Amino acid sequence: MSRLSASESVAPEPLFMVGAVSQYLGAAVAVRLFEDMAPAGVALLRVLGAAAMIILLRRSWQHRWKAGDLAWASAFGMALAAMNLSIYLAIEELPLGNAVAIEFTGPILVAAAGARTLRSGASLLLAAAGVVVLAGVEAEGTMRGVGFALLAGLFWAGYIVLGHRVAHSPAAIDGLGVGMLAGAAAISGFGAPELGPALESPMVLLLALATGLLSNAIPYGIDQLVMKRIAQHRFALLQALLPATAALVGLVALTQVPSIRELLGIALVVAAMLLSR
């Protein structure tokens, strides 16, 4: 069975969950990096490392690139890189719960644009409620952090919209790799001055590459497969599984038992997914 047919034999939801688990394993690795590097440096290495892996693995330079496909891939990669950078900067200023809740406004807007029935609208409301509950919104934070989180949400919406365009183009996964390379170039002005620790320590560099593999190359590659199979607003709603997945990964990998509030949030997200089908 080919790789494409193998991926198509799995429903989009569990396939997406594999990417979500990988993304949060990468976040666990990134915890170590934040002790040694500024957020902008971590974001740059994360995007650049993932781009290099995909391009080298797929030999993307052999793809017959058209100007239009290259332009769409570049715009997609810039939105992705800006999303990564913005949420790291938001987390530096805000509690994680605040940043996640504010950032999720992006996919909610995309999902709302495609919610044309009462059933899809109800599932959207349930998913949004579940994310807010899981995020544990608090009153702390600064306006600077709120601004970065809103930017992250805006770029997240762009990632979904542009990602669908790339997923349905001949470039597809190659577009992801080349796009992230363009994205890395776009944020290099912020991240390049912060790369000193990675250049001085092979361990920091290795952790950065591991973060790029787990948090970008694997989950965003899976996103391309999923985007090719489901509608844009449906994919936006699937994003609500991310905070629920984080709670489950915390339970399994870090022995963090979910609270009643977290279990309620997970239940709301699962109910939204069942209703949306």
PyMOL commands that set and color helices and strands:
alter all, ss='L'
color gray80, all
select helices_A, chain A and resi 3-8+12-34+39-58+60-62+67-93+96-103+105-114+118-135+143-167+173-194+196-200+202-227+232-238+241-254+260-276
alter helices_A, ss='H'
color red, helices_A
deselect
rebuild
show_as cartoon
